[in-house]
Amino acid sequence: MDSLLVQWFPTFATIVSVVVVIFLGQSRSKTWFRTNWGWNFGSNVFPSKSIEIKVERTHRKWEVHNKVSDDEKLEELKTLKQLYYQLHNLEKFPEVLPQAKRLLISLLEETSRVGQTLPLHDTILSVQSFSRDGLEEFQQRQNHGICKEWEQYNLRRKEGSPRELIGDREEAIWWLKQLSPVKYVDGAWLGHIGKVTTPFALWKTMKDAWQILSEELGDGDLRKNHVHLYHKLLESTAPDLPTAESLDFGHPRHQLNELSVWKSAIAQLLISLFPHEFLPEILGFNLHFEAASMDTLKAGMELKEVGIDPYYFLLHISIDNTHSGHSAIAIEVVCEYMSHILKSEGKEAAQKAWGKLQAGYLLSSCLPGTVICPSRKILNNRSNIHLDPTEVKVINIFRAKAQVAHGFHCSSRVKIGSRSVADWLDPVALESKEWQKGLLDAMSSSKYWICKGDSSKSRFIQELQWNGRMFGSFTQDEYDVLRGWIDNLSNKSPILQTPDTPMHNSNDDNHDDDNEDILSGYPVFHPSYSGRGSGVPKSFQPATALFTFQTLPTLDIGSRPVIERLLPLWLSHPCLLQTFVSVPFRTKNMFVCTIIKILRAQGGFDIERECPAGMSEVQRTNSLGLGGIGMNMIVQHGLSLTALPSLKAVLEIFPSEFAVHMLHFSMRPMEYKAMLIGMATAFAKMHFVLSRSQFPLLSAQDQDILQKIAERELEGLELCWEELKPDGKAYADCCEGYLTAADEVKGCFQL
């Protein structure tokens, strides 16, 4: 028996030798890094030697290099950075939308698979069918778990344990910088909801969700804008970092190389891009993201200890509370939505919607966008790393083999990355989830030995077969496990999927023909509306004479409204300003903050006060704003909301070319900024006139609501006009927009 065991050892040594070759294939030299890591949508510049030396000296004590070891991850990082820039400038890059949708679907599929591997009681999947009680019970369990973790953390700190999030001030600044891509999109997951093309039955639900977005954006108060707060924090700690919408933000010299952060940031930008197709996923994402997290709690304490203002994190601890804050609103919105689906479409549709909502929740929870500081990695056991069942079986195979092979390689000088072969095969180390994940990643990334998705083409598997150098070293069961693992490996990261790669979309059942229809698809960028193309109506003519806000041409309307002309414009014109707030970083200025307040007025939100309204706004009645007045108008004129459930349905009965034009213009708020302000002003003037008219168009209550809306609109729009005044071209466009929309309004009334 002993002789047989001795004879077996060389065979296993051969196995390990092959594994070593696999690992060595992952090593990349500094020369390769410089040659291949170029800025693929700007100048191909690598940091200068002096910058490189300075960075290495700064980070040496933490042993941090922020370099991804293999070319696929480098390419993934570059792709994410490029997409981040394009999504911040979507008007310039509308061609990226098909790629964006495919990536969103891939990420939803990926995180759903990860969610399936987690302990059931820890995930939203434990709520197998929706009920308010079931959801609230789940949220209470999650909150209780966070509270217990927080209590244990405080107990450890009182007993003298060190900080767990950051080491010192220098490392805290590094941590804050690394988080900037995800913090600069705070609220983006809700940025495209609540459009005028949303079915009327969902307007109340979307308004409640938009309340969260509004508060993320400070309700139009720049001081309270979350992205602005984080930007101010970085200006005081890392002033050289560019702004999020700039091309330079993702440049390698800024050392923002935490892949998990970029991936989470992209998920937030993607999830709200297609609100008509992925609404339940958006609401599920929101449900998780607004919940408390340990990193936020720790940051509120530890940043202060190193002399950095923690207010951004303290704000999120308070405003996301489960009683009246964002977490409470998120639960209410989910319940409203599920109730609507159950009543309007039935149990089967509700179960399907709940599954999509769970997928959105997992997209947030499985892409947390967190960063572990270099000095903390030693203390952190990476408890957030989870292996799927097949990966666990693969690791168990290597753990069993390592028990025999570890001692035979203690003298080996070969290193795999920063570790020797003996280190990798250390049975104690292989108990670590992080170690196990590193082992799997290193093997799966070796293109020479592993052909992802096809074990029959993998040299590693061929070596286990007859005539292979490792034949007989693995049992048939072990061989089958390894083949199954390789066959299930994706041959490319979803982020690197080519534009032509087909993707199955379970949400595409009825949307294939609607994606390019701006009345049912979103977002839609029609090329003829770019650069004043042929799609711009002839009625849009340059203003012959400029005028000020105080001397706006009078809006004289006739004695009787023509409902078939007025109704389409009434229901569509709130779109004019909606897209200004879709990208959070573009809201951190006074101009867009003013627009946020105008949108709040149009949407029926209460006037802004010192404290956020939170759940109080959700519980307000008769607060649907211009949309609610429009629906009342439909009913008062003997029309049916059942027959006319959306703007698209209204325009099918009462076609309006100008309503469609407004929708297209609204998609380009940067290009048509001034014109949109002018058009919105004409409609605000119409609101004011109608609120004081004697027309049998509106109820007395709606007229009173409309007058208050108009006053708030005009107050904000006057500020916008003043800001546009120094730019002669923009001011002329503003006047043009006013005159064009005013002419359309007049056409809605008989003389």
N, C-alpha and C positions, 0 to 999 in steps of 0.2 A: 504493500500500500504506500509506504514511504517513497519507494522508487518511482511509483507512478506519479506521486505528487511532485517529486523533483522534476520529472520529465515534463510535467504540465507547465512549470514556471517559465521556461524559455518561450513556450507558445504564447503565454500571456504577455511576456516581454515584447514579443513581436506585435501583439495587439496594441500595447501602450505606445510602441514606437510609431505605429501608424497614426494613433491619436495625436502624438506629439507633432507629427508632420501636419496634421489638420490644423492644430493650434498655431504652428509656425506660419501657416498660410495667412493668418490674420494680422501678422505683424506688418506695419507700414513704416517706412523710414521717413525721416524728416524731409529728405529730398523729394520723396513722392508727395508728401503733404503740400509742399510749396508748389510743386508742379501742377497738382490737380485741384487744389482748393482756390478757385478763382471766383470772382463776383460775376456770375453769369448773366446779369442784366445791367451791369455797370462796367466801370473799368476793371480790368483783371489785375488788381493790385494786391500783393501780399504785404503784410505789415513789415515795416523796415526793421533792420537788425536791431537798432537801438530800442525800438518799441518792444520788440520781442524779448530782448534781454531784460528790459524794465518790468514787463509783465511777469516773466519767469521769476525774477527776484522777489516781486511783490507777493507772488503766490507760493513761493518755495516752501515756506514754513507750513503751509496747508497741504503741500504735495498735490496741488490742483493744476491741471493743464487744459481742462475743458476741450479735449480733442477726442473726436470719435474715431475709434480704432479701425474701422473698415470703410471702404469706399461707398457702400450702399447707404450707411448712416450719414456720411458726409453729404451725399447727394440728396438724401432725405431732408437734411437740415437746410441745404440751399434751396430746395424746392419749397419748403415751408416758408422760408423768409421771402422768397419771391412772391408766393401767393399772398402772404400777409400784406405786402406792399400793394399788390394788385387789388385786393379786396378793400383796402383803404382808399383806393382810387378807381373804383369800379367803373365810373363814367369813361375813363380812358382805356379800360381793359374789359369791355363786356364780353369779349371772346373767351374769357376764362370761365364763364358760367357753366358750360357743359362739364368741364373738368371739376369745377367746384361741386356740382351735384353728384358726380360719380364718387368723389372723395368723401362727401358726406355719407352717402350710402355705405361705402366701404368701412368708414369709421363706426357707423351704427352697427354694422354686422360684426366688426372686430370686437367692440366693447360688449356687445350682447353675448358673444362667445366667452369672453372673459368673465362676464357676470354669471354665466352658467357654472363656472368652476368655483365660485365663492360659496362659503357656507350659506345655506338657504336663508336662515333666520337673520342674516346680516344684510340682506338685499331686498330691494323692492319686489323681487320675484316671489317673496314669501306671501305677498298679497295676490293670490292667484286670480281672484275676480274682484272687481272694484266694488267697494262700499265705503261710504264716508267713515263709518266706524272702523272698518279695517284699515283705511289709510291713516286715520288719526292715531290708532293704536300703534301702527308701524312707526309713525313720526315720534310718538312718545317714547318708544323703545330706543330709537336713535338718539333722541335728546337725553334720555336717561344714561345711555352709554357715554355720551360726550361729557355729561356732568360727572360721572364716575371717574373718567380719565382725567378731568380737570382737577378733581379733588385729590387724586393720587399724585398728579403732577405737583400741586401745591404742597402736599405733604413731603414729597421728595425734596423740594426746594427748601422747605423749612428745616429739613434735616441736614442741609448743607450740600445737596447735590448741585452740580454746575448747571448752567443754562443748557437747554436741550435743542434750541433752534439755531442759535448763533454762538460763536465763541467770544469775539470781541467786536469793537466798533468797526474795524476794518473789514472784518468778515460780514458784519451786518450790512455794510454798504454793498459788498459783493452780492449778498443775498437779495437786497432790494433791486439792484440792477438786473439780476438774472430774472426776477419776476416781472420786470417792466413790460415785456410783450403781452402777458396775460392781464396785467393790471390796467394797461392802456386800452383794453377792450371791455372794461367793466360795464356791463349792461348790454353788450352787443347782441347777446342771444335773444333779446326782445326788440332789436332795432328796426325790424321790418314788419312787425305785427300791426293789426288795427287799421289796415288800409281801407279805402272806401270801397274796394272791390270785395271785401269780406261779406259773406252772407249776413243779412240784417239780423237774423236770429242769434248771431254770435257777437254782435256789436257790444252788448253789455259785458260779456266775458272778456272781450279784447280790451275794453276800456279799463276793466279791473286789472288786467295784466299790465297795461300801459301805465297804470299808476306806479307800478314798481319801476319801470323805465324812467318815468318822470322824476321819481325821487333819486334814482341813480344819477340823473343829470341835474340834481339840485333843485328841481321844480323851477328851473330858469334863474336860479340864484348862483352865480359863478362861484361864490365862496363855498357852496355846498356841493358842487359838482365833483363826483368821486374821482373821475379821471384827472380833473384839474388839481385835486388834493394830492394825488399820487405824483403828478408832474412837479408840483411845488416841493414835495418831499425829495424827489430826485435832484431838483435844481439846487437844493441845499446840501446834498451829499455827493452827487455825481453830476456836476453841472455840464460836463462835456458830452453827455449822451444826447444824440439827436432826438427829434420828435417822431412819434410812431408812424405818421403818414409819409415820412420822407424816405427816399431811396436809400439814404445813408444809414438808416436805423439798423438794418440787418447786416451791415458790413462786418467782415471778420475781425477788423481791428478793435471793435467794441467788445469782443469776447462774450457775446450773448449766445452761448452754445449749448444751453440746456434743452435738449430735444423735447423733453416732456412738457416744458413750458410753451414752446412754440406750437406743439401739437394741440395742447389745450386751448391756446389762443385761437388757432385756426378753427377748432371745433366751435368756439363761441361765435366767430364771424360767420361760419357756414350754416349753423343750425337755424338761424332766423331768415336766411336768404330766400327760402321758398315756403312762405307761410301758408299758402293754399294747399300744398302737398304734405307738409310736415308739421302741421299745427299741433297734434298731440305730442309729437316728439319735442317740440319747443316747450310745451307746458311741463312735460316730464323733466326736461333739462333744468328748467327754472325751479321746479320743486326741490331738486337736490341742491342746486347751486346756492339757493337762499338759506340753506340750513347752516347751523353753526359748524365750525371746524376747529380742530385743535391748533393748527398752525396760526389761525387768526387770534385765538385766545393767548397763545404763547407770545406772539409778536407784540400784543398789547402790553405785556409785562416786560419782556426781555429787551426790546428796543429802548425803552425808557432807561433801563439799567446801564446801557452803553451810551447814553446821551443823545439819542435820536427821538424825535417827536413821533409817538405812536398813534396820533389821532386818527389817521386813515383806518387803522385796524380797530381802534376803539369804536369808531363810527359804525363799522360793520357788525360789531358785536351787539350794539344797541339797536340799530335800525332793522336788523334781520330777525328780530325777536318773534316768538311764536304766538304772542298774544295779540299785538296790534301791528306788527311790522311785516316785513317782506315774506317771511316764512309763513305767517298766518294768511297773507293774501294769496300766496302760491297755492296753499291747500284749498282755499275757497275757489280759486279759479279752476283748479282741476275738478272739483266737485260740480261746479256750474257746467263745465264742458261735458263731463260724463253724463250728467243729468239730461243735458240737451240731446246727446247722442242716443241715450236710452229711450227718451220720449219720441224722438223724431225718426229713429232708424231701427230700434229694437235691440233685444239682448245680444244677438249675434254680432251686430255692428259695434255695440258697446264693448264686447269682449275683445274684438279686433282693435278698437281704439285704445283700450287699456294696454294691450300688448305693445302698441306703438309708443304709448306714453312711458311704459316701463323701459323701452329701448332708449328713449331720450334721457331718462333718469340715469341709466347705466352709462350713457355717453359722457355725462358729467362726472359721475362717481368713479369711473374707470380711467378717466383722463384728468386727474386732479390738478395738474399743472403746478405741483409743488417742487421745491428744491431742497435737497439736503446739503447743508454747508460742509465744506471739506473736513473741518475738524470734528464735526458731528458724525461723520460716516463711520468712524471707528466705534462710536457708542451706539449707533443705530443698527438694529438687526433686520432692517428692511421688512418689517412685518406686513407691509403693503404688497409684497411680491407674492403672487399666487401662480401656481403651476396647474395646467389642466391635467386631467387624469392620465393622458398618454405621456406627458412630460414627467409626471411622477413615476411612471413605470420605467422610463428610460433612466432617470436618476437612480432609481433603486437598483438597476442593473449595474451601473457604474459604482455605486456605493458598495455593492457586494464584491465586485472585482477589486476595488481599491483596498479592501481588507487584506487581500493577498499581496497585491503588487506594490503597495506604498513603500515598504522597506528596501526594495530593490533599486530604487531610484534616488536615494538620499544623496548619492555622490554625483549625480548628474549636474552638469553646468548649463544645460539647456534651459532657457527661460521662455515661458509663454506669457508675453506681456511683461508684467512686473513680477510674475511668480514663476518659480521653478516647477518642473514636472512633479517633484516630490510634494511641493506645496499643493498643487492641484489635486493630487491623489491622497491628500491627508484625510483620513476617514473622519477626523473631528471637524475639519473645515467643511467637508461635504455635507455636514448637518445643517449648514447655513443656507437659507433660501437664496440669499444674494450670490453665494458661491455657486450654488446649483444653477441659477439663472445664467451666470457668467459662463459656466461650462456649456450649457445648451446653446447659448448665443454664439460662442466661439466655434463650436462644431457646425452649427447650421449655416454659418456665414462662409464656410470654406467652400468656395466654388469648385476647387479641384477635387475634393472628396465627396461633397454632398451636392446633389442636383435637387434643389427644392421642388417638391411636388412629384418627383419621379424617382423612386428608389432603384428601379431597374437600371438607370443611367448613373447611379452613384457608385463611385469607386469603392467607397467604404463598404457598401453592401456586397459588391463583387468580391471583395477580399474575404468575406465571410462564407462565400459559396465554394463549391468543389473547384479545386485548383487555385483557390485563393490562399494567401499566406496565413489567414486566421480561420480557415475551415476547421470546424470542430470546437473552437474556443467558446462559441456561444451556442446555447441550446436552440432548438427550433422555436420554442416559445419566445426566447429573447430575440431571436432573429426576426420573428414576426412583429414584435413590438417595435424594433428599430425601423423596419420597413414601413410600418404604419405611421410612425412618427415622421419620417422623411416624406412620405406621400401626402401628408396633411400640412406640410410646410408650404406657405405661400411663396411662390417663386419671385415675388416682388412685393415690397411694401405697398400698401394701398396708396400711399402718398406719391409713389413713383409710377403708378399705373399710367400707361400712355393714353393720350386723348382718344385713341381708337379702340381701347379695351372695352368690350361690352360689359355692362353691369346690369344685373337684374335689380329692378326697383319694384318692391311690392306695393309702393304707393302710386305706381303708374297705371293702375287699372283703367282709369278713365281720363287720364290727363295728357296722353300723347298728342292729341290734336289741339290742346289748349295752351301748350307751353309758350307759343308765340302770340297768343291772343291776350292783349293787355287787360281785357275785361275779366279774364279767368286765370291767366298765368301771371307769375311774378317771380323775379323781375324780368321785364321785357325792354330791351334797348333797340328800338327800330333805327337802322342806320340813317334813314332820311331825316331824322330829327337831330343829327349831329352836325354842328357847324352851319346851322341855318340851311339845311338841305332842302330837297324838294318837298319834304313832308310838311314844312312850315306853311300854314295857310296864307293865301294872298292878303287876307285882311290884316295881317301883321305888317304894318308899314311904319317906318320911322316917324316919330312925332315931329311935326313941323315946327312946333314951338314948345320949349320946356316950361314947366310950371312947378311950383313948390307944393308941398303937402297942404299948406294952409290955403293955397289957391287952386285946389283941385277943381277941374271942370265939374259943373253941377250934374248930378245923376238924375235927370228927369225921366220918370217912368210914367206909363200910361195909367188909365183908370181901371183896367181889368187885366189880371194875370192870365196868360195862356198856359194852362197847366202842362200841356204836352211839350212845351218848350222850356218852361221853368223847372219842372221836376228833374229832368236829366242833369241840368246844370247845378241845381241845388244839391243833389246827392253826390255829384262828382267833384265840385270845386274845393272841398276840404283837402283834396289830394295835393294842392299846390305847394304846401309847405311841409308835408309829412316826411319827405325823404331827407330833409336837412338834418334830421336827428338820427339817421340810421347808423352812422359811424361815431361812436362815443368821443373819440379824440377830436373830431371836428366840431364838437359842441362846446369846447373849452374857450369860448370867446363871447363877448357881450352881444354880438349880433345874433348868434344862434341861440344864446340864452333868452334873448327877447322873443325869438321865434317859438321857443319851448312854451313860453307864457301865452303866446297867441294860440298855439295848438291846444293848450289846456283850456282856454276859453272856448274854442270851437268844439272841443270834445265834451264839454259840460262839466269840467272839473271845477271845484270850488276855488275861490280866489286864494292866492298863496299867502301863507302866514309864516310866523317864525318857526313853528314846528311842523314836521310832515304830517299829512292827514292819515296816512296808513289805512287801517281797516275802516276808519270813519268815512272815508271817501267811498269805499266799496259798499257801505251800508246806506249811503244817500239814495233817495228815490227821485224820480223825474230828473235825472241828471245825464241824459244822453246827448245833450248839446244839439248841434246842427243836424246830426244824424237822427236823433229822436224827433226833432221838429219835422224833418223830411218824411219819416215814417207816419207821423200824425197827418201830414199833408196828404199822403197816399190814401189813408183811411177816410179823411174828411171829404175827399172827392169821389167816394164810392168805389175806390179801387181796392183790391185784395192783396194783403201781404203774402198770402199763400200763393197767389198767382204771380206776384212780383216779389220774390224772396231775395233779390240781389240787384245791384246796379246793372249787371249784365242783362237781367230779365227786363228791367225798365227800359234799357236802351234798345232792346229787341222790339218793344212796342212803340217807344218814342225815340227814334234814332236822333242822335245829336253828334254831328261831326266835331263840334267845338269841345264837347265833353271828352271825346277821345283824344283830341289834341292836348287838352290839359293834362290828361294822364301821361301822355308821352313826354311832355315838357317837364313834368314833376319828377321824372326819373333822372333828370340831369340838373340838380340844384346848383352845381358849381358853374356849369356853362350858362344856365338861364337864371342865375341868382336874382338879378335885378328885375327881369321881366316877370318872374314869379311873384316878387313882392308887389309890383305894380298891379298885376292881375288880382292878387289877394285883396288889395286895397279897394278895387272896384266892387268886389263882392261884399267886403265889410261895409262899404257905403250903402249897398243895396240892403244889407241887414238892418242898418240904422233907419233907412227910409221906411222899410216894411214894418218895423217895430212901432212906427208912429202912424201908419196908414189906417184907413178905414176899410180896407179890402176884406171881403169874407174869405180870407185865405188861411188865417191862423186864429186859434183860440186866444182869448185874453191872456191866459197863462203862458202860452207859447210866445206871444208878443212881448210879455214882460221878460221872459228868459232871453229872447232874442236881443232886446235892447241892452241888457247887461253884457251879453256876449259881444255885441258890436262896439260898445264903449271900451271894453278891454282890448279888442282887436285893434281899434283905431289908435289907442294909446301906444300899443307896441309898434304898429306899423309906422307911426310918425317917427319913432326912434330909428327904425330901419332906413327910412328915407333920408334922415339926417346923416347916417353913416355912409350912405351911398353918394351923397352930394359931392364930395371931393373928386370922385371919379366921373368925369364928364360922359364917357361912353356908357358906363353903368347907369348913370342917372337918366340918360336919354332912353335906355332900354326900359327903365322903370316907368317912365312916362308913357312909352309905347305900350307896355303891358296894361297899364291902367286904361288907356283909350280903347284898346282892342276889347278888353273884357267888358268895359262899360257899354260899348256898342252891342255886344252879345246880350247883356242884361236888358238893355232897352228893347231888344227884339222879343223878349219874353212877356211883354205887356202891350196891350192894345191902347192906342191913343184915344 
